[in-house]
Amino acid sequence: NASGISSNFRTLNIHVTDLNRDVTLRVTGEVHIGGLIFVALILLDVKKDWSDHALWWEKKKTWLLKTHWTLDKYGIQADAKLQFTPQHKLLRLQLPNMKYVKVKVNFSDKVFKAVSDICKTFNIRHPEELSLLRKPRDPTKKKKKKIDDQCEDNILELEGPLLTPGSGEFRMILPQSVILSSLLSVFRWLDSARSLMEQDVKENDALLLRFKYYSFFDLNPKYDAIRINQLYEQAKWAILLEEIECTEEEMMMFAALQYHINKLSVMSSENHYNNSDKEVDEVDAALSDLEITLEGGKTSTILGDITSIPELTDYLKVFKPKKLTLKGYKQYWCTFKDTSISCYKSKEESNGTPAHQMNLRGCEVTPDVNISGQKFNIKLLIPVAEGMNEIWLRCENEKQYAHWMAACRLASKGKTMADSSYNLEVQNILSFLKMQHLNPDPQFIPDQVNSDINPECVVSPRYLKKYKNKQITARILEAHQNVAQMSLIEAKMRFIQAWQSLPEFGITHFLARFQGGKKEELIGITYNRLIRMDAGTGDAIKTWRFSNMKQWNVNWEIKMVTVEFADEMRLSFICAEVDCKVVHEFIGGYIFLSTRAKDQNESLDEEMFFKLTSGWV
C-alpha cells in the first residue's frame, strides 16, 4: 500500500463496558467510526440491542459520535483506548426539595439538552431556567454515606419527590456570608455546551438540579404545579441556609408560609391530586395577578396616551448621605413624573425650579422596611459619571411606600406609571407588607403554643440562636393568621413572590479585576443588569442595564470579558477565580431568556442559546 500514515495499520483496543470485555482490532486510519463499530460487534458475536451505544475516547474526553469520520480525522492512533458504552446512563439527581431521584440521562448530549430532557420527564416547563451543578463539599465530611445512601431509595416517583415538601431535617452547611455562598456556587455549575462525560461525570454520580437563571417566565398554576413546588423549595432552602438576607419580620412571614404549606400538604396528601383541577379553578382569579414574568422580554402594554402618564405628588423625607455629616432627613414636596423625581422646598414652590432632581433610569432600588417600627425607607443608588449617588426616601405609611416603591422600581427599568404592571406592583408590595403584620389574637394563640411547629425546620439558625423555640412558635402563629386562608398553590406563589422582593434576590457574584484596576472587586449579574460591587461590603458601585448593551465578547487568550454599551461606555474585566466562560454563559443566558414571549411555541432555540453563551457563531 501507499506509505502515508493513513494507510498504516494500527492495533486498537476497545473496552465493551456492558460485558467488561476487550476487543482488539487491527485497522487502518482510513476506517470510519461506523465501520470500526461494525467490525467490533462481529468479533463480539453477542446478540443485543447496541443502538444506544457509542465510542468514548477517555484520554481526549470525547464522544466519537460522527460515525462517518475516519480514525485519522479524529486523530486516533494505536495508543488510543476506546470504550464502547451506553450513551444513556443512570444519574442521581438531588431536586430543589433536597430529595433524590434516579433518572436515565444521555451522557453524550450537551448539558443544556440533557436538562431539557430531564425537565420533560418531570413535566417542568421552561427548562432553560434550570441547570446541573456539582454537590458542595461538606467540610465536616460526616454522615456522607448516609446522605448518599438516601439516593437509592427513590426511583423517579413523579408524584412523590416532585410535589411533596422537602424534609426540614436536612443538615445545614452554612456559608460565612451571602456573597461567599454565591461565589462558591458558580464554581459548581456544569458547562451547558459540553456533555456530562466530558465534564468527568460518571454513571450513578450525584448532581443537583437547580434553577440557575432567576427569570421565571409565565408561572401558571394550571400547568406548573411541579415547577412551582420546586421553585418554592429552592427559595425555602436559600432562606433557611442563609444564602440570602432577610429581616426578622420577613423570616417569621416565611416561616408562617412554610408552616401553612406543610400543614396543607399533609391534610391534602390523599385527595389533593384528585381535586387539583378544582383547586386551580378556585384560585385562578386570585393568582392571575401573581404570575411572575420578570421582564421575560415581552414589553408590557402601555395604557392610555403618552400625554396622560400618571404622577405621584406628596411630602417625603429625603436624605443624601455625605461623609463627615450627621444631618438627617429633610422634608420636601416631591413629584414623580415619567422616570424622574423632583424635590421642592414646599408645595407652593412646585411650579418653580426644584431644589433637587433625579432621573431613576438604571438606578438600584433597595427597600429598608421595619413594620413594627413603622420604618418605610427606599434606598436609591442613581448612576452618575463617577459612580452612584446614594439617596434615601422615607415614607410615612405603607400605602405611600407601596406607590413610591412601585414607581421607583419601574423607573429603574425605564418604565413609567402608565405601564400596566404599575398597579400590580403596588398591590404586590402591599400584600408583601400585610403578610408581615403581627395580629396576636389571645383566643387563638395560647391553645397552639405547643403545636406541631418545629422552629428548626422553618427558621434560619440566626434567629434560632436569638430566641427560644417557644417565642419563635408564638411569633410564627401570629404571622400565620395573615396567610391562614390561602390555598396550597397560592401560598407557594406568595412565598416565591416574597423571595423575589428581597433586596439581594437573583444576584450571582463573581470576583473580577477591572481593566486598569489593581484590586479584586465583585461583579454581580442579574436577569437585567451588571453590577460593579465593593468586595468588602457588597454595596453597588455602578450599574449597567442589559437593555443598554450593544455587544459583549471574550478574549479567550487573556480571559478578558469586554462589554460595550450604547453610550460608548466599555467595561473590561478579567475573572479572578472562575473561567470567563462561566460569566459569558450567565450574560448570554439572561439575554437568551429575555427573548422569550408568550405567543412563542414551547420549543427551544438551542442554536441561539449556544451562539449567545458559547462564543461561537
C-alpha positions in Angstrom: 0.0 0.0 0.0 1.0 3.7 -0.1 3.4 4.8 2.6 1.2 7.6 4.1 0.2 7.5 7.7 -3.5 6.9 6.9 -2.7 3.6 5.2 -0.6 2.3 8.1 -2.2 -0.4 10.2 -2.6 0.1 13.9 -3.9 -2.1 16.7 -6.8 -0.6 18.6 -8.2 -1.8 21.9 -12.0 -1.3 22.6 -13.4 -2.0 26.0 -17.1 -3.0 26.0 -18.3 -1.7 29.3 -21.6 -3.8 29.4 -19.7 -7.1 29.1 -16.4 -6.0 30.7 -14.7 -7.4 27.7 -11.9 -6.1 25.4 -12.0 -6.3 21.6 -8.7 -5.9 19.7 -8.8 -4.8 16.1 -6.1 -4.2 13.5 -7.2 -1.4 11.2 -6.0 1.5 9.0 -6.5 5.2 9.7 -9.0 5.3 6.7 -11.5 3.2 8.5 -14.5 5.3 9.6 -16.0 5.1 13.1 -19.2 3.3 11.9 -17.1 0.6 10.2 -15.0 0.2 13.4 -18.1 -0.4 15.5 -19.4 -2.8 12.9 -16.3 -5.0 12.9 -16.1 -4.9 16.7 -19.7 -6.2 17.0 -18.9 -9.0 14.6 -15.9 -10.1 16.7 -18.0 -9.8 19.9 -20.7 -12.1 18.5 -23.2 -11.1 21.2 -26.9 -10.6 20.1 -28.1 -7.5 21.9 -29.6 -4.1 21.0 -26.5 -1.9 20.7 -28.3 1.1 19.2 -27.7 3.3 22.3 -24.0 2.5 22.4 -21.2 4.8 21.1 -17.4 5.0 21.3 -15.9 7.2 24.1 -12.3 8.3 24.0 -11.3 8.7 27.6 -7.9 10.4 27.1 -9.4 13.2 25.0 -12.7 13.3 26.9 -14.5 13.0 23.5 -17.6 11.1 22.2 -16.9 9.7 18.7 -20.4 10.4 17.5 -19.6 11.3 13.9 -19.6 7.8 12.6 -18.7 8.9 9.0 -15.4 10.4 10.3 -12.3 8.3 9.9 -9.8 7.4 12.6 -7.3 9.8 11.0 -9.8 12.7 11.1 -10.3 12.2 14.8 -6.5 11.7 15.3 -6.9 8.2 16.8 -3.6 6.4 16.9 -2.6 2.9 18.1 -2.2 4.0 21.8 -5.9 5.2 22.0 -8.0 3.3 24.5 -11.7 3.4 23.5 -14.8 2.4 25.4 -17.9 1.1 23.7 -20.6 2.2 26.2 -24.3 3.2 26.5 -25.0 6.9 26.0 -27.9 6.7 28.4 -26.8 6.1 32.0 -28.3 6.5 35.5 -27.8 9.7 37.3 -28.7 10.5 40.9 -30.4 13.9 40.9 -31.0 15.9 44.0 -34.1 18.1 43.4 -34.5 21.5 44.9 -36.6 19.9 47.7 -33.4 18.0 48.7 -34.9 14.7 47.7 -33.1 12.3 45.4 -34.4 10.5 42.3 -32.6 8.2 39.8 -33.1 9.1 36.2 -31.6 7.9 32.9 -29.8 10.7 31.1 -28.0 10.9 27.8 -24.4 11.4 28.9 -23.4 12.3 25.3 -25.8 15.2 24.9 -24.8 18.7 25.9 -25.9 19.6 29.4 -28.5 22.1 28.0 -30.2 19.3 26.0 -29.8 16.8 28.9 -31.6 19.2 31.3 -34.3 19.8 28.8 -34.9 16.0 28.6 -34.9 15.7 32.4 -37.5 18.5 32.7 -39.7 16.9 30.1 -39.6 13.7 32.2 -40.6 15.7 35.3 -43.2 17.8 33.5 -41.3 21.1 34.2 -41.8 23.8 31.7 -39.1 26.3 30.6 -36.1 24.0 31.2 -33.8 26.8 30.0 -34.1 28.3 33.5 -32.5 25.3 35.2 -29.2 23.5 35.0 -27.0 21.0 36.8 -24.3 21.6 39.4 -22.0 19.5 41.5 -22.6 18.8 45.1 -20.9 21.2 47.5 -18.1 19.8 49.6 -19.1 19.1 53.1 -16.3 20.5 55.4 -17.3 18.1 58.2 -17.2 15.0 55.9 -19.5 13.2 58.3 -22.7 11.3 57.5 -21.7 11.4 53.9 -22.5 7.8 53.3 -25.9 8.2 54.9 -26.9 11.1 52.6 -25.6 9.2 49.5 -27.5 6.1 50.5 -30.7 8.1 50.6 -30.3 8.4 46.8 -31.0 4.7 46.4 -34.5 5.0 48.0 -36.3 6.9 45.3 -36.5 5.8 41.6 -38.3 8.6 39.8 -41.6 8.9 41.6 -43.3 11.8 39.8 -46.0 12.3 42.4 -43.7 11.7 45.3 -40.4 13.6 45.4 -41.6 16.3 42.9 -44.7 17.6 44.6 -44.3 16.8 48.3 -42.4 19.3 50.6 -38.8 18.6 51.4 -37.6 17.5 54.8 -36.7 20.3 57.1 -34.2 18.0 58.9 -31.6 18.2 56.1 -28.2 19.0 57.7 -27.4 22.7 57.2 -23.9 23.7 56.0 -23.9 27.4 56.3 -21.7 29.8 54.3 -19.9 32.6 56.0 -21.9 35.2 54.0 -24.4 35.6 51.3 -21.7 36.7 48.8 -19.4 33.8 49.7 -22.3 31.4 49.2 -22.9 32.9 45.7 -19.1 32.8 44.9 -18.9 29.2 45.9 -21.8 28.1 43.8 -20.6 29.5 40.5 -17.6 27.1 40.6 -20.0 24.1 40.6 -22.3 24.8 37.6 -21.7 22.5 34.7 -20.9 23.9 31.3 -24.1 23.9 29.3 -22.2 23.4 26.0 -20.4 20.2 27.0 -21.7 16.7 27.8 -21.7 15.1 31.2 -18.9 12.6 30.3 -16.8 15.5 29.0 -17.0 17.1 32.5 -16.0 13.9 34.4 -19.5 13.0 35.5 -19.7 9.2 35.9 -22.7 6.8 36.0 -24.5 7.0 39.3 -22.8 10.2 40.3 -25.0 12.7 42.3 -25.7 16.1 40.8 -28.1 18.9 41.8 -30.9 20.1 39.6 -31.5 23.8 40.3 -32.9 27.0 38.8 -29.8 28.7 37.6 -31.3 31.8 36.0 -33.6 33.9 38.2 -36.0 34.8 35.4 -39.1 32.7 35.9 -41.3 33.0 32.8 -45.1 32.6 32.8 -45.6 30.8 36.1 -49.0 29.3 35.7 -50.8 27.2 38.4 -52.7 25.3 35.7 -49.6 23.8 34.1 -46.8 24.4 36.6 -47.7 22.6 39.8 -44.3 20.7 39.9 -42.3 23.7 38.7 -43.9 26.0 41.3 -43.2 23.5 44.0 -39.6 23.0 43.1 -39.1 26.8 42.8 -40.7 27.2 46.2 -38.4 24.6 47.7 -35.3 26.3 46.2 -36.5 29.6 47.6 -37.2 28.0 51.0 -33.7 26.4 51.3 -32.0 29.6 50.2 -33.6 31.4 53.1 -33.1 28.6 55.7 -29.4 28.2 54.6 -29.0 32.0 54.9 -27.9 32.2 51.2 -30.0 35.4 51.1 -30.6 38.0 53.7 -34.0 38.8 55.2 -35.2 40.8 58.2 -36.7 39.2 61.3 -40.2 40.1 60.3 -39.7 38.6 56.8 -38.3 35.5 58.4 -41.4 35.0 60.5 -43.6 35.6 57.5 -41.6 32.9 55.5 -41.8 30.6 58.5 -45.6 31.0 58.7 -46.0 30.3 55.0 -43.8 27.2 55.3 -45.9 26.0 58.3 -49.1 26.7 56.4 -47.8 24.9 53.2 -46.6 21.8 55.3 -50.0 21.7 57.1 -52.0 21.8 53.8 -49.7 19.3 52.2 -50.3 16.7 55.0 -54.0 17.4 55.1 -54.5 17.1 51.3 -51.9 14.4 50.5 -54.6 11.8 49.7 -57.1 13.9 47.8 -55.0 16.8 46.5 -54.3 15.2 43.2 -57.9 14.3 42.6 -59.1 17.8 43.3 -56.2 19.7 41.7 -58.3 20.9 38.8 -61.0 22.3 41.2 -58.3 23.9 43.3 -56.7 25.6 40.4 -60.1 26.9 39.2 -60.9 28.4 42.6 -57.7 30.3 42.9 -57.2 31.1 39.2 -58.6 34.6 39.5 -56.7 35.3 42.7 -53.4 34.1 41.0 -53.8 35.9 37.8 -52.0 38.9 39.4 -49.3 36.6 40.8 -47.9 35.3 37.6 -44.3 36.2 37.8 -42.8 37.3 34.5 -39.6 39.1 35.4 -39.2 41.0 32.2 -39.4 37.9 30.0 -38.6 40.1 27.0 -42.2 41.0 26.0 -42.8 44.7 26.6 -45.7 45.4 28.9 -48.7 47.0 27.3 -48.8 50.8 27.8 -52.2 52.1 28.9 -53.5 55.4 27.7 -51.9 58.1 25.7 -48.3 59.1 26.5 -49.5 62.6 27.4 -51.6 61.3 30.3 -48.8 59.5 32.2 -49.8 59.4 35.9 -47.9 61.4 38.5 -47.2 61.0 42.2 -47.0 64.1 44.5 -46.6 64.1 48.2 -44.4 65.2 51.1 -41.4 62.9 51.6 -38.4 63.0 53.8 -35.2 62.9 51.7 -31.7 62.1 52.9 -28.5 62.3 50.9 -25.6 60.7 52.9 -22.3 62.6 52.9 -19.1 61.9 54.6 -18.4 63.8 57.8 -22.0 64.9 58.2 -24.7 63.9 60.7 -27.6 65.8 59.0 -30.7 63.7 58.9 -33.8 63.6 56.7 -35.2 66.8 55.3 -38.8 67.1 54.2 -39.5 68.1 50.6 -42.6 68.3 48.3 -41.8 65.6 45.8 -43.3 65.0 42.4 -42.7 61.7 40.4 -43.2 62.1 36.7 -42.0 59.8 33.9 -38.8 58.3 35.4 -37.8 61.4 37.4 -38.3 62.7 40.9 -38.3 66.5 41.6 -37.9 67.8 45.1 -39.2 71.3 46.1 -39.0 73.0 49.5 -42.8 73.3 49.6 -45.9 72.5 47.6 -46.3 76.2 46.8 -42.9 76.3 45.1 -43.6 73.2 42.9 -44.2 75.4 39.8 -40.6 76.8 40.0 -37.2 75.2 39.8 -36.7 72.1 42.0 -34.1 72.0 44.8 -33.1 68.5 43.7 -34.0 66.4 40.6 -33.0 62.9 39.9 -33.6 60.5 37.0 -34.1 57.0 38.2 -33.5 55.2 34.9 -30.9 52.5 35.5 -30.7 53.1 39.3 -30.6 50.4 42.1 -33.7 50.3 44.3 -33.5 48.7 47.7 -36.2 48.5 50.4 -35.4 49.2 54.1 -38.6 48.4 56.0 -39.5 47.5 59.5 -43.2 47.0 60.0 -43.3 47.0 63.8 -41.0 50.1 63.9 -43.1 51.8 61.2 -40.0 52.4 59.1 -40.6 52.6 55.3 -37.4 53.7 53.6 -36.4 53.4 49.9 -32.7 53.4 49.1 -31.7 54.7 45.7 -28.3 54.4 44.0 -28.5 56.6 41.0 -25.9 56.3 38.2 -23.7 59.3 37.5 -20.5 59.6 35.5 -18.2 59.0 38.5 -20.3 56.1 40.1 -23.5 56.1 42.0 -25.2 58.8 44.1 -27.0 57.5 47.2 -30.4 59.0 48.1 -32.8 57.8 50.8 -36.6 58.4 50.7 -38.6 58.0 53.9 -42.4 57.4 53.5 -45.0 58.0 56.2 -47.0 54.8 55.8 -47.4 51.5 53.9 -49.8 53.0 51.2 -47.4 55.8 50.4 -44.4 53.5 50.4 -46.1 51.0 48.1 -46.9 53.6 45.4 -43.5 55.3 45.5 -41.6 52.0 45.7 -43.5 50.6 42.7 -42.8 53.8 40.7 -39.1 53.6 41.6 -38.8 50.0 40.5 -40.5 50.7 37.2 -38.4 53.9 36.6 -35.2 51.9 37.2 -36.2 49.8 34.2 -37.0 52.8 32.1 -40.8 52.4 32.6 -43.4 54.9 33.8 -46.5 54.6 36.0 -48.5 54.3 32.7 -47.2 50.8 32.4 -49.8 48.1 33.0 -47.6 46.5 35.6 -47.6 49.5 38.0 -50.9 48.8 39.8 -50.0 45.1 40.0 -46.6 46.1 41.6 -48.3 48.3 44.1 -50.7 45.5 45.1 -47.8 43.0 45.4 -45.9 45.4 47.7 -49.0 45.9 49.9 -49.6 42.2 50.0 -45.9 41.5 51.0 -46.2 44.1 53.8 -49.5 42.8 55.0 -48.1 39.3 55.4 -45.6 40.6 57.9 -48.1 42.2 60.2 -48.4 40.8 63.7 -52.1 40.2 64.7 -52.0 38.5 68.0 -55.3 37.0 69.0 -55.4 35.9 72.7 -58.1 33.4 72.0 -56.2 31.8 69.2 -52.5 31.6 70.2 -52.3 30.1 73.7 -54.1 26.9 72.7 -51.5 26.3 70.0 -48.2 27.3 71.6 -47.4 23.6 72.0 -48.4 23.0 68.4 -46.8 20.8 65.7 -44.4 23.7 64.7 -40.8 22.7 64.7 -38.9 26.1 64.6 -35.7 24.4 63.4 -37.4 23.3 60.2 -38.8 26.7 59.3 -36.5 29.4 60.7 -32.8 30.0 59.9 -30.1 29.4 62.5 -29.5 33.2 63.1 -33.0 33.6 64.6 -32.9 30.2 66.3 -29.9 31.4 68.3 -31.6 34.7 69.1 -34.9 33.4 70.6 -36.2 30.4 72.4 -38.3 27.9 70.5 -41.5 28.8 72.4 -41.0 32.5 71.5 -40.5 31.7 67.8 -43.5 29.4 67.8 -45.7 32.1 69.2 -44.5 34.6 66.6 -45.0 32.1 63.7 -48.6 31.5 64.8 -49.2 35.3 65.0 -47.8 35.7 61.4 -49.8 32.6 60.3 -53.1 34.5 60.8 -52.2 36.6 57.8 -51.8 33.6 55.5 -54.2 31.1 57.0 -56.9 31.4 54.3 -54.5 30.8 51.4 -54.8 27.7 49.3 -51.7 25.5 48.9 -50.7 26.8 45.4 -51.4 30.4 46.4 -49.2 30.1 49.5 -46.3 28.7 47.4 -46.7 31.5 44.8 -46.8 34.1 47.6 -43.6 32.6 49.1 -41.9 32.8 45.7 -43.1 36.4 45.2 -41.8 37.4 48.7 -38.5 35.8 47.9 -38.2 37.8 44.7 -38.9 41.0 46.8 -35.8 40.6 48.9 -33.1 43.1 48.1 -30.4 40.5 47.3 -32.6 38.2 45.2 -31.2 36.9 42.0 -27.7 38.3 42.1 -24.9 35.9 41.1 -21.5 37.1 42.2 -18.0 36.8 40.6 -14.6 38.0 41.7 -13.0 40.1 38.9 -10.2 42.6 38.3 -11.3 45.5 36.1 -9.0 46.8 33.4 -6.8 49.5 35.0 -7.7 48.3 38.5 -5.3 46.9 41.0 -7.6 45.1 43.4 -10.2 42.4 43.0 -13.8 43.6 43.0 -17.2 41.9 42.7 -19.3 41.6 39.6 -23.0 40.9 40.2 -25.1 39.5 37.3 -28.9 39.6 37.5 -31.6 39.0 34.9 -31.4 42.6 33.6 -28.1 44.2 34.6 -24.5 44.0 35.6 -23.4 45.5 38.9 -19.9 46.5 40.0 -19.8 45.9 43.7 -17.4 46.6 46.6 -15.8 43.3 47.5 -15.8 44.2 51.2 -19.3 45.4 51.8 -21.2 44.1 48.7 -22.5 47.7 48.1 -23.2 48.6 44.4 -20.7 51.0 42.9 -22.1 51.2 39.4 -24.9 49.5 37.4 -25.2 48.8 33.7 -28.5 47.5 32.2 -28.6 44.8 29.5 -31.2 46.9 27.7 -28.4 49.5 27.1 -25.8 46.9 26.0 -24.6 46.8 22.3 -22.4 43.7 22.5 -20.0 41.7 24.6 -17.1 39.5 23.7 -14.4 37.4 25.3 -10.7 37.5 24.6 -10.1 33.8 25.3 -6.3 34.1 25.3 -6.1 36.6 28.2 -9.5 35.6 29.6 -10.9 39.1 29.5 -14.6 39.9 29.1 -15.5 43.2 27.4 -19.0 44.7 27.4 -19.9 47.7 25.2 -22.9 49.9 26.0 -25.0 52.3 23.8 -23.4 55.4 25.5 -20.0 54.2 24.2 -19.1 53.0 27.7 -16.7 50.0 27.7 -16.4 47.6 30.6 -13.5 45.2 30.6 -12.6 42.7 33.4 -10.7 39.5 34.0 -12.4 36.8 36.1 -10.2 36.1 39.2 -11.1 32.6 40.3 -13.5 31.2 37.7 -13.3 30.6 34.0 -14.6 33.6 32.0 -16.8 31.1 30.1 -19.0 30.9 33.2 -19.6 34.7 33.2 -20.1 34.6 29.4 -22.8 31.9 29.9 -24.6 33.9 32.6 -24.7 37.1 30.5 -25.7 35.2 27.3 -28.2 33.1 29.2 -30.1 36.1 30.5 -30.0 37.7 27.1 -31.5 34.5 25.7 -34.2 34.4 28.3 -35.2 38.0 27.6 -36.2 37.0 24.0 -39.0 34.7 25.2 -42.6 35.7 24.5 -45.9 34.0 25.5 -47.0 33.7 21.9 -44.0 31.5 21.0 -44.3 27.8 20.9 -42.6 25.7 23.7 -39.7 24.6 21.5 -36.3 25.9 22.5 -33.9 27.5 20.0 -30.8 25.6 21.1 -28.7 27.1 18.4 -29.4 30.6 19.5 -28.6 29.7 23.2 -25.2 28.3 22.2 -24.5 31.3 20.0 -25.1 33.6 22.9 -23.4 31.5 25.6 -20.6 29.5 23.9 -18.7 32.2 22.0 -19.3 30.7 18.5 -21.4 32.0 15.6 
